[in-house]
């Protein structure tokens, strides 16, 4: 039953992952995540996240937030 279930659910899983990555690229947060090959962990860098670029910009008007 396990192999048959994978054949049924694999296309759905791959479709969801493609949509997830596409949304991350659209939002600008895909570049903020990177894989650490040594520890096999995902690291997140706030400064690379496009969603928060107004907070990282030194020339931004912080009084209008």
N, C-alpha and C positions, 0 to 999 in steps of 0.2 A: 504493500500500500504506500510506502514511503516514496518510492521512485515515481509511482504514478501521480502522487500528489505534487511532487516537484515539477513534473511535466505540465501540470495544470496551472500551478502558481508561478512558475518562472517568468512567463511573459508579463504577468501583472507586476512582479517585483522589478523587472528591468524597466518597464514603463514608468513606474513610480520613481525609480532612481534617476531616470533621464529627465523627468519633470522636476525633480528636486534640484538637480545640478543646474538645469536651465534657469530655474527661479533664483538660485544663488548667484549665477552669473549676471542675471538681470538686475538684482539688488546690489551687486557689487561686493558681496561678502565672500565670494569664492576665492579671491586672491588672498584673503586674510587667513585662510586655513592652509596648513602645510603638514605633511607627514614626516615625522622624525624617524628616519630609517633605523637608527640605532636602537631606540626603545619601542618602535612600532606604535607610537602614539600620535595623535593629531594635536597640533599646536595652533592656537589662535592668536593673531596679532591685531589688537584693536586699531592700531595706527594705519593698517592696510585696508580696513573695512570701509567701503565706499558709502555705506549708510551713515557713518558718523564723521564724514570728512569735514563738516562744519566745525566740529569740536577739535579736530586736529589741525585746522588751518590757523596759523598764528595771526593772519590778517583779518580774521572774521570778527564781526562786531558782536562781542559777547554780551553787550547790554540789551540787545534786541531779542535775546532768547527767552 
